[in-house]
Amino acid sequence: MIKLLIADDEDIIRRGLLTIGWEEIGVHVVADVDNGLDAIEILQSDIIDILLADIRMPGIDGLGIARFICEEELCTEVILLSGYSDFEYARSGIKYNVMRYILKPSSPEEIINAVKQACKQVDKRRKADMRLRLLEAELGKRQLVMDNDGIVLGEIEHSSIVDSFFEYIAKNYTKPISLSTLSEELHFSTIYLSKVIKKATGYTFLEILNAMRIHNATYKLREGKYTLDDISESVCINGARYFCQVFKKYYGVTPSSYRKAPCIPVDTKLAYLVQSIHNIHYEASDH
C-alpha cells in the first residue's frame, strides 16, 4: 500500500480529498493536516510516499514542505495544488523536484490521475531499493557505518547515537541544522536516525529541535526588550510568524501572552527532555 499525506489549511478541501476512493487505487491516507509544521513532523516520523499539499498555507506552505523533502533527501513524491495567481511562485518549486502542479479548482479525476502517476514513480523506486531492503533485513541490528577505514559493518549502540544527537542540537540549535546535517555528522542515514530518535525519545528530530529553540527563546521573551524578529532570528526560526506558530504549539499560548504571564509547556514530558539536554550541555561547558 502506498502512503499519502494530505496538507491543506482549508477544511472543506481536506474533507473533499478524503472522500476520494484512495484504497481502490492502492493508496492509504496516513494523515490529513491543516499546516506545514504538522506535515513535516509526520514526514520525519513515518515514510510517506506521496505528499498532496496546497501551495499556499500560513507558516510553512506547500513549497516549504517540498523544500524540506528535497533538503532531507526524503523519498516522497510531491504534488501541489495551486491557484492561477500562484503560477510564478510555483515555478520556484522546480528546484525542489515538485512532480506535479494541479490548478484549482480541480476535478477528483485530475487529482487521482496525478496520484496514479506518482504511484508509478514510487513503484519504480521501491523496485530499485529492493536489494537494499533485503540487505537491511539480513543485517538486523548490524548497520553499515563509517569509520577511519571507510564503510564497515558494525554493531550499533543506540544510546550513544541518541547522546550524540542531544549534544549536537544543544551546541547547534542556533544554526540552520536539519536531520540531513545530523546524518552527515554521525554518518548514518536520515531514515535510520529518524527511527532511532523517535524510538528512544518518543519525539521526532524536529519536535525536539524546535522545543530546544523555543525553550531558549523564552529567556529573551521574559526580558521584554527584544522584538519577536530578534528572538526568532537568535534561535534560527525563520520569521516571527513561523516562530509564533511553533511557540503556540509548544506552550499553548502566543509569545505575547507568554511574555505577560509565563506558563509551562503543553507537553511537560518534552519540556523535561529539553531541559535535561540544556542542563547537560551547560554543565559540560563549565568543566
KOLMIMAR-904259 format. One line per 10 residues: their letters; for each residue x, y, z of C-alpha. Coordinates in steps of 0.05 Angstrom, whole numbers, plus 5000, padded with zeros to 4 digits. Layout:
BEGIN
a	X:Y:Z | ...
END
This chain:
BEGIN
miklliadde	5000:5000:5000 | 5026:5069:4982 | 5024:5122:5037 | 4994:5190:5022 | 4997:5253:5065 | 4947:5310:5053 | 4962:5381:5075 | 4913:5439:5063 | 4890:5494:5110 | 4820:5495:5081
diirrgllti	4777:5445:5118 | 4726:5437:5061 | 4782:5418:5012 | 4813:5368:5060 | 4745:5335:5071 | 4734:5332:4996 | 4802:5299:4985 | 4787:5248:5039 | 4723:5226:5003 | 4763:5202:4943
gweeigvhvv	4767:5126:4938 | 4842:5122:4952 | 4840:5049:4975 | 4814:5029:4906 | 4879:5051:4874 | 4924:5021:4928 | 4934:5086:4967 | 4927:5095:5042 | 4918:5165:5072 | 4965:5166:5132
advdngldai	4941:5234:5156 | 4909:5300:5135 | 4936:5363:5167 | 4920:5437:5161 | 4991:5465:5166 | 5061:5453:5142 | 5092:5444:5211 | 5049:5382:5226 | 5063:5356:5156 | 5139:5360:5167
eilqsdiidi	5133:5325:5235 | 5096:5267:5202 | 5148:5264:5146 | 5201:5256:5199 | 5165:5202:5238 | 5138:5159:5180 | 5158:5141:5109 | 5110:5180:5065 | 5108:5161:4992 | 5066:5219:4965
lladirmpgi	5050:5289:4991 | 4988:5324:4965 | 4991:5396:4991 | 4964:5465:4979 | 5018:5512:4955 | 4992:5568:4999 | 4986:5557:5075 | 5001:5600:5136 | 5070:5590:5165 | 5103:5534:5126
dglgiarfic	5068:5527:5059 | 5070:5472:5006 | 5135:5497:4975 | 5165:5499:5045 | 5148:5426:5055 | 5175:5410:4985 | 5240:5445:5003 | 5245:5405:5068 | 5234:5339:5030 | 5287:5359:4979
eeelctevil	5339:5381:5031 | 5328:5320:5074 | 5331:5275:5012 | 5266:5240:5030 | 5235:5192:4981 | 5169:5229:4975 | 5135:5250:4911 | 5105:5320:4916 | 5040:5343:4884 | 5019:5415:4897
lsgysdfeya	4950:5446:4890 | 4958:5516:4861 | 4915:5575:4840 | 4927:5614:4776 | 4956:5672:4815 | 5009:5626:4844 | 5039:5606:4777 | 5103:5647:4782 | 5111:5628:4855 | 5101:5554:4837
rsgikynvmr	5157:5557:4785 | 5207:5563:4842 | 5187:5493:4863 | 5223:5464:4803 | 5288:5464:4842 | 5253:5424:4898 | 5234:5368:4850 | 5159:5380:4854 | 5129:5326:4809 | 5063:5359:4790
yilkpsspee	5021:5422:4798 | 4945:5418:4797 | 4908:5483:4784 | 4848:5499:4829 | 4791:5485:4821 | 4806:5414:4800 | 4765:5351:4790 | 4773:5287:4830 | 4794:5252:4766 | 4851:5301:4755
iinavkqack	4876:5291:4826 | 4870:5216:4821 | 4909:5214:4755 | 4965:5256:4786 | 4969:5210:4846 | 4969:5149:4800 | 5028:5179:4762 | 5064:5189:4828 | 5048:5117:4848 | 5085:5093:4786
qvdkrrkadm	5147:5132:4808 | 5141:5103:4878 | 5137:5032:4849 | 5199:5044:4807 | 5237:5069:4867 | 5214:5011:4911 | 5239:4961:4859 | 5306:4996:4856 | 5310:4995:4932 | 5290:4922:4939
rlrlleaelg	5361:4895:4943 | 5380:4946:4996 | 5317:4929:5036 | 5334:4855:5034 | 5405:4870:5056 | 5380:4911:5115 | 5333:4855:5135 | 5391:4806:5135 | 5435:4853:5175 | 5384:4861:5230
krqlvmdndg	5415:4904:5284 | 5480:4909:5245 | 5487:4970:5201 | 5536:4998:5150 | 5575:5052:5188 | 5633:5098:5173 | 5700:5094:5209 | 5771:5117:5192 | 5779:5059:5144 | 5714:5075:5105
ivlgeiehss	5648:5038:5106 | 5646:4977:5151 | 5595:4930:5182 | 5589:4945:5256 | 5545:4938:5317 | 5501:4997:5334 | 5495:5024:5404 | 5431:5065:5402 | 5443:5101:5468 | 5509:5130:5442
ivdsffeyia	5473:5155:5379 | 5419:5189:5420 | 5472:5220:5466 | 5509:5247:5405 | 5443:5274:5378 | 5429:5311:5444 | 5499:5340:5445 | 5493:5361:5372 | 5428:5400:5379 | 5449:5431:5445
knytkpisls	5510:5461:5411 | 5478:5478:5345 | 5405:5496:5355 | 5420:5570:5338 | 5446:5548:5270 | 5407:5524:5208 | 5412:5449:5222 | 5369:5392:5197 | 5364:5316:5200 | 5407:5315:5138
tlseelhfst	5464:5354:5172 | 5459:5308:5232 | 5463:5249:5185 | 5528:5276:5156 | 5556:5289:5226 | 5541:5219:5253 | 5549:5180:5188 | 5480:5147:5188 | 5422:5153:5140 | 5368:5203:5156
iylskvikka	5315:5148:5157 | 5356:5106:5206 | 5370:5166:5252 | 5297:5187:5250 | 5274:5119:5273 | 5327:5114:5329 | 5310:5183:5356 | 5235:5171:5354 | 5241:5102:5387 | 5287:5127:5442
tgytfleiln	5251:5192:5459 | 5180:5186:5432 | 5191:5250:5392 | 5216:5269:5323 | 5281:5306:5308 | 5242:5369:5290 | 5198:5367:5353 | 5260:5364:5398 | 5298:5416:5358 | 5240:5465:5357
amrihnatyk	5227:5453:5431 | 5300:5468:5446 | 5296:5532:5406 | 5231:5555:5439 | 5257:5537:5508 | 5317:5583:5499 | 5275:5637:5466 | 5234:5645:5529 | 5293:5675:5566 | 5294:5734:5519
lregkytldd	5218:5738:5518 | 5217:5747:5593 | 5269:5802:5590 | 5219:5842:5549 | 5270:5883:5510 | 5274:5842:5446 | 5227:5841:5386 | 5198:5776:5361 | 5240:5783:5298 | 5303:5789:5341
isesvcinga	5284:5729:5384 | 5264:5684:5326 | 5329:5701:5290 | 5370:5686:5352 | 5344:5614:5355 | 5344:5605:5279 | 5269:5601:5269 | 5257:5640:5205 | 5207:5696:5213 | 5164:5720:5271
ryfcqvfkky	5101:5688:5240 | 5131:5618:5239 | 5161:5630:5307 | 5092:5646:5335 | 5063:5583:5304 | 5118:5539:5334 | 5114:5575:5401 | 5038:5566:5408 | 5044:5493:5390 | 5094:5483:5447
ygvtpssyrk	5065:5529:5500 | 4992:5533:5480 | 4994:5610:5481 | 5023:5664:5437 | 5091:5694:5453 | 5057:5760:5472 | 5012:5724:5522 | 5071:5685:5550 | 5110:5750:5559 | 5054:5777:5602
apcipvdtkl	5042:5712:5641 | 5095:5657:5633 | 5067:5587:5635 | 5091:5515:5629 | 5093:5479:5562 | 5034:5437:5538 | 5077:5374:5534 | 5113:5370:5601 | 5150:5306:5582 | 5181:5341:5521
aylvqsihni	5196:5402:5565 | 5233:5358:5615 | 5273:5325:5559 | 5294:5392:5531 | 5312:5419:5600 | 5355:5357:5611 | 5391:5368:5545 | 5400:5442:5562 | 5429:5425:5631 | 5476:5371:5606
hyeasdh	5505:5417:5554 | 5517:5476:5600 | 5544:5432:5656 | 5594:5403:5606 | 5612:5474:5584 | 5631:5493:5655 | 5684:5439:5660
END
